[in-house]
Amino acid sequence: MGIFTTYIETKIKIISVNKDIVEIVVTKQECDGGFALGKEITRTTLLKIGEEKTI
């Protein structure tokens, strides 16, 4: 029997736009084995228009 972690909710918030660069905040709500842990992981990043990024 193992414990696994999965993300159940992802929020994306646009903070600012400057020419072709967008600043965003990504927040993931974590759950473990189907039970919400209440742990949030937040990352802030800059993206150019059309760019893809894994954070």
PyMOL commands that place a pseudoatom at each C-alpha (Angstrom):
pseudoatom trace, name=CA, resn=MET, resi=1, chain=A, elem=C, hetatm=0, pos=[0.000, 0.000, 0.000]
pseudoatom trace, name=CA, resn=GLY, resi=2, chain=A, elem=C, hetatm=0, pos=[1.574, 3.241, -1.096]
pseudoatom trace, name=CA, resn=ILE, resi=3, chain=A, elem=C, hetatm=0, pos=[0.835, 6.864, -0.573]
pseudoatom trace, name=CA, resn=PHE, resi=4, chain=A, elem=C, hetatm=0, pos=[0.500, 8.972, -3.686]
pseudoatom trace, name=CA, resn=THR, resi=5, chain=A, elem=C, hetatm=0, pos=[0.134, 12.680, -4.235]
pseudoatom trace, name=CA, resn=THR, resi=6, chain=A, elem=C, hetatm=0, pos=[-2.011, 14.297, -6.875]
pseudoatom trace, name=CA, resn=TYR, resi=7, chain=A, elem=C, hetatm=0, pos=[-3.003, 17.876, -7.649]
pseudoatom trace, name=CA, resn=ILE, resi=8, chain=A, elem=C, hetatm=0, pos=[-6.726, 18.499, -7.681]
pseudoatom trace, name=CA, resn=GLU, resi=9, chain=A, elem=C, hetatm=0, pos=[-6.950, 22.180, -8.477]
pseudoatom trace, name=CA, resn=THR, resi=10, chain=A, elem=C, hetatm=0, pos=[-4.797, 24.643, -10.380]
pseudoatom trace, name=CA, resn=LYS, resi=11, chain=A, elem=C, hetatm=0, pos=[-5.336, 28.413, -10.316]
pseudoatom trace, name=CA, resn=ILE, resi=12, chain=A, elem=C, hetatm=0, pos=[-3.642, 30.808, -12.726]
pseudoatom trace, name=CA, resn=LYS, resi=13, chain=A, elem=C, hetatm=0, pos=[-3.575, 34.543, -11.997]
pseudoatom trace, name=CA, resn=ILE, resi=14, chain=A, elem=C, hetatm=0, pos=[-2.210, 37.168, -14.392]
pseudoatom trace, name=CA, resn=ILE, resi=15, chain=A, elem=C, hetatm=0, pos=[-0.232, 39.730, -12.385]
pseudoatom trace, name=CA, resn=SER, resi=16, chain=A, elem=C, hetatm=0, pos=[0.984, 42.096, -15.091]
pseudoatom trace, name=CA, resn=VAL, resi=17, chain=A, elem=C, hetatm=0, pos=[1.438, 42.497, -18.832]
pseudoatom trace, name=CA, resn=ASN, resi=18, chain=A, elem=C, hetatm=0, pos=[4.372, 44.511, -20.205]
pseudoatom trace, name=CA, resn=LYS, resi=19, chain=A, elem=C, hetatm=0, pos=[4.636, 44.553, -24.007]
pseudoatom trace, name=CA, resn=ASP, resi=20, chain=A, elem=C, hetatm=0, pos=[4.951, 40.852, -24.887]
pseudoatom trace, name=CA, resn=ILE, resi=21, chain=A, elem=C, hetatm=0, pos=[5.831, 39.561, -21.387]
pseudoatom trace, name=CA, resn=VAL, resi=22, chain=A, elem=C, hetatm=0, pos=[3.161, 38.317, -18.963]
pseudoatom trace, name=CA, resn=GLU, resi=23, chain=A, elem=C, hetatm=0, pos=[3.785, 37.709, -15.244]
pseudoatom trace, name=CA, resn=ILE, resi=24, chain=A, elem=C, hetatm=0, pos=[1.613, 34.924, -13.838]
pseudoatom trace, name=CA, resn=VAL, resi=25, chain=A, elem=C, hetatm=0, pos=[1.147, 33.132, -10.524]
pseudoatom trace, name=CA, resn=VAL, resi=26, chain=A, elem=C, hetatm=0, pos=[0.205, 29.436, -10.562]
pseudoatom trace, name=CA, resn=THR, resi=27, chain=A, elem=C, hetatm=0, pos=[-1.231, 27.891, -7.390]
pseudoatom trace, name=CA, resn=LYS, resi=28, chain=A, elem=C, hetatm=0, pos=[-1.831, 24.149, -7.055]
pseudoatom trace, name=CA, resn=GLN, resi=29, chain=A, elem=C, hetatm=0, pos=[-3.970, 22.693, -4.266]
pseudoatom trace, name=CA, resn=GLU, resi=30, chain=A, elem=C, hetatm=0, pos=[-2.539, 19.348, -3.182]
pseudoatom trace, name=CA, resn=CYS, resi=31, chain=A, elem=C, hetatm=0, pos=[-4.387, 16.242, -2.055]
pseudoatom trace, name=CA, resn=ASP, resi=32, chain=A, elem=C, hetatm=0, pos=[-3.044, 12.870, -0.961]
pseudoatom trace, name=CA, resn=GLY, resi=33, chain=A, elem=C, hetatm=0, pos=[-4.918, 9.627, -1.596]
pseudoatom trace, name=CA, resn=GLY, resi=34, chain=A, elem=C, hetatm=0, pos=[-8.165, 11.508, -2.148]
pseudoatom trace, name=CA, resn=PHE, resi=35, chain=A, elem=C, hetatm=0, pos=[-7.908, 13.550, 1.067]
pseudoatom trace, name=CA, resn=ALA, resi=36, chain=A, elem=C, hetatm=0, pos=[-7.191, 17.266, 0.794]
pseudoatom trace, name=CA, resn=LEU, resi=37, chain=A, elem=C, hetatm=0, pos=[-4.050, 18.232, 2.691]
pseudoatom trace, name=CA, resn=GLY, resi=38, chain=A, elem=C, hetatm=0, pos=[-4.666, 21.950, 2.463]
pseudoatom trace, name=CA, resn=LYS, resi=39, chain=A, elem=C, hetatm=0, pos=[-1.140, 22.388, 1.116]
pseudoatom trace, name=CA, resn=GLU, resi=40, chain=A, elem=C, hetatm=0, pos=[-0.766, 24.916, -1.668]
pseudoatom trace, name=CA, resn=ILE, resi=41, chain=A, elem=C, hetatm=0, pos=[2.230, 25.210, -3.955]
pseudoatom trace, name=CA, resn=THR, resi=42, chain=A, elem=C, hetatm=0, pos=[2.645, 28.631, -5.549]
pseudoatom trace, name=CA, resn=ARG, resi=43, chain=A, elem=C, hetatm=0, pos=[5.042, 29.581, -8.341]
pseudoatom trace, name=CA, resn=THR, resi=44, chain=A, elem=C, hetatm=0, pos=[5.525, 32.930, -10.070]
pseudoatom trace, name=CA, resn=THR, resi=45, chain=A, elem=C, hetatm=0, pos=[6.967, 33.076, -13.574]
pseudoatom trace, name=CA, resn=LEU, resi=46, chain=A, elem=C, hetatm=0, pos=[7.347, 35.321, -16.605]
pseudoatom trace, name=CA, resn=LEU, resi=47, chain=A, elem=C, hetatm=0, pos=[6.118, 34.176, -20.012]
pseudoatom trace, name=CA, resn=LYS, resi=48, chain=A, elem=C, hetatm=0, pos=[6.466, 35.681, -23.449]
pseudoatom trace, name=CA, resn=ILE, resi=49, chain=A, elem=C, hetatm=0, pos=[3.333, 35.658, -25.589]
pseudoatom trace, name=CA, resn=GLY, resi=50, chain=A, elem=C, hetatm=0, pos=[2.996, 32.165, -27.120]
pseudoatom trace, name=CA, resn=GLU, resi=51, chain=A, elem=C, hetatm=0, pos=[5.641, 30.599, -24.841]
pseudoatom trace, name=CA, resn=GLU, resi=52, chain=A, elem=C, hetatm=0, pos=[4.971, 27.341, -22.975]
pseudoatom trace, name=CA, resn=LYS, resi=53, chain=A, elem=C, hetatm=0, pos=[6.633, 26.567, -19.660]
pseudoatom trace, name=CA, resn=THR, resi=54, chain=A, elem=C, hetatm=0, pos=[6.392, 23.802, -17.065]
pseudoatom trace, name=CA, resn=ILE, resi=55, chain=A, elem=C, hetatm=0, pos=[6.639, 25.098, -13.521]
for i in range(1, 55): cmd.bond("trace and resi %d" % i, "trace and resi %d" % (i + 1))
show_as sticks, trace
zoom trace
